[in-house]
């Protein structure tokens, strides 16, 4: 199983726009378009597991939260992220970023391994 959440990042949105345009022009059959999107979802999930080694912490005020179908969505305010790209060691020297609001979507990666 793959998660369609990666379609909401810029590269996913660009892929969707291109697929829609090709489909409207009759250059891409619907079955192939769906296969491309499914492969994109799977490839993004695998790439994150393989290549993302960083560690992060976050401190924020929770505005709202929602849980549905094994997916948590958090809307946060006054957010402070600390990012340690090395993925090991102390967070004391980690890069800090701040933002007023953010939305965090959390999906259990183990759910994708069962299908």
GULUMDREN-693371 format. One record per residue (C-alpha): residue in one letter; chain; z, y, x negated. Coordinates in Angstrom, 2 decimals. Each point is the difference from the previous one (the first is absolute). Layout:
N
[r a,A,[Z,Y,X]] ...
END
This chain:
115
[r x,A,[0.00,0.00,0.00]] [r x,A,[-0.64,3.51,-1.14]] [r x,A,[1.42,3.26,1.21]] [r x,A,[-2.30,2.67,1.41]] [r x,A,[2.40,2.72,-1.09]] [r x,A,[-2.05,0.64,-3.16]] [r x,A,[-2.85,1.26,2.16]] [r x,A,[2.04,3.20,0.47]] [r x,A,[-0.22,1.01,-3.67]] [r x,A,[-2.91,2.16,-1.16]] [r x,A,[-2.10,-2.85,-1.43]] [r x,A,[0.52,-2.00,3.21]] [r x,A,[-0.99,2.95,2.17]] [r x,A,[-3.13,0.52,-2.10]] [r x,A,[-0.89,-3.67,0.34]] [r x,A,[0.44,0.17,3.79]] [r x,A,[-2.22,3.10,0.23]] [r x,A,[-2.72,-1.66,-2.08]] [r x,A,[0.14,-3.23,2.01]] [r x,A,[-0.19,1.92,3.29]] [r x,A,[-2.99,2.00,-1.23]] [r x,A,[-1.85,-3.11,-1.20]] [r x,A,[0.77,-1.79,3.26]] [r x,A,[-1.30,2.94,2.07]] [r x,A,[-3.20,0.01,-2.06]] [r x,A,[-0.41,-3.73,0.65]] [r x,A,[0.25,-0.83,-3.71]] [r x,A,[3.24,-1.98,0.22]] [r x,A,[0.65,-2.76,2.54]] [r x,A,[3.40,0.07,1.71]] [r x,A,[1.01,-3.40,-1.42]] [r x,A,[-0.64,1.22,-3.56]] [r x,A,[1.85,3.26,0.64]] [r x,A,[3.06,-1.92,1.18]] [r x,A,[-0.21,-2.33,-3.01]] [r x,A,[-0.12,3.00,-2.37]] [r x,A,[3.07,1.56,1.62]] [r x,A,[1.92,-3.27,-0.11]] [r x,A,[-0.87,-0.43,-3.70]] [r x,A,[1.09,3.59,-0.72]] [r x,A,[3.37,-0.63,1.68]] [r x,A,[0.51,-3.21,-1.97]] [r x,A,[-1.12,1.52,-3.31]] [r x,A,[2.30,3.02,0.37]] [r x,A,[2.98,-2.23,0.70]] [r x,A,[-0.78,-2.22,-3.01]] [r x,A,[-0.60,2.99,-2.30]] [r x,A,[3.33,1.58,0.89]] [r x,A,[1.84,-3.26,-0.67]] [r x,A,[-1.77,-0.45,-3.33]] [r x,A,[-0.21,3.50,-1.47]] [r x,A,[2.84,2.10,1.42]] [r x,A,[3.00,-0.50,-2.22]] [r x,A,[1.79,3.29,0.49]] [r x,A,[3.39,0.48,1.56]] [r x,A,[0.97,2.77,2.42]] [r x,A,[3.00,1.31,1.84]] [r x,A,[0.09,2.44,2.85]] [r x,A,[2.67,2.14,1.61]] [r x,A,[-0.67,1.71,3.34]] [r x,A,[1.23,0.96,3.44]] [r x,A,[-1.38,-2.35,2.62]] [r x,A,[-1.57,1.80,2.94]] [r x,A,[-1.22,-3.07,1.93]] [r x,A,[-0.60,-3.68,-0.54]] [r x,A,[-1.93,-2.65,1.88]] [r x,A,[-0.24,-3.78,-0.29]] [r x,A,[-2.82,-1.93,1.64]] [r x,A,[-1.68,-3.30,-0.82]] [r x,A,[1.72,-0.37,-3.42]] [r x,A,[-0.96,3.54,-1.08]] [r x,A,[2.53,2.77,-0.63]] [r x,A,[-1.12,3.64,0.21]] [r x,A,[2.32,2.73,-1.27]] [r x,A,[-0.56,3.75,0.43]] [r x,A,[2.04,1.76,-2.67]] [r x,A,[0.96,3.60,-0.85]] [r x,A,[1.20,1.65,-3.22]] [r x,A,[-1.32,-2.90,-2.06]] [r x,A,[0.66,-0.55,-3.71]] [r x,A,[-1.98,-2.74,-1.76]] [r x,A,[0.85,-1.25,-3.48]] [r x,A,[-2.78,-1.97,-1.68]] [r x,A,[0.31,-2.18,-3.08]] [r x,A,[-3.52,-1.13,-0.88]] [r x,A,[1.19,-2.52,-2.55]] [r x,A,[1.81,-1.94,2.70]] [r x,A,[3.00,-0.71,-2.20]] [r x,A,[2.88,1.87,-1.51]] [r x,A,[2.08,2.83,1.33]] [r x,A,[-1.15,2.33,2.75]] [r x,A,[1.78,2.87,-1.80]] [r x,A,[-3.21,1.12,-1.73]] [r x,A,[-2.26,-0.73,2.96]] [r x,A,[-2.40,2.61,1.28]] [r x,A,[1.30,1.76,3.14]] [r x,A,[-2.14,1.26,2.87]] [r x,A,[1.14,1.81,3.13]] [r x,A,[-1.63,0.53,3.38]] [r x,A,[1.08,1.40,3.36]] [r x,A,[-1.18,-2.92,2.15]] [r x,A,[-1.54,-3.40,-0.51]] [r x,A,[-0.79,-3.15,1.92]] [r x,A,[0.85,-3.38,-1.54]] [r x,A,[-1.46,-3.22,1.41]] [r x,A,[1.63,-3.23,-1.16]] [r x,A,[-1.56,-3.45,0.49]] [r x,A,[1.55,-3.21,-1.29]] [r x,A,[-2.54,-1.35,-2.50]] [r x,A,[1.27,-3.54,0.60]] [r x,A,[-1.46,0.13,3.51]] [r x,A,[-3.49,0.04,-1.48]] [r x,A,[0.59,-3.18,-1.97]] [r x,A,[0.44,-2.21,3.07]] [r x,A,[-3.45,0.40,1.49]] 
END
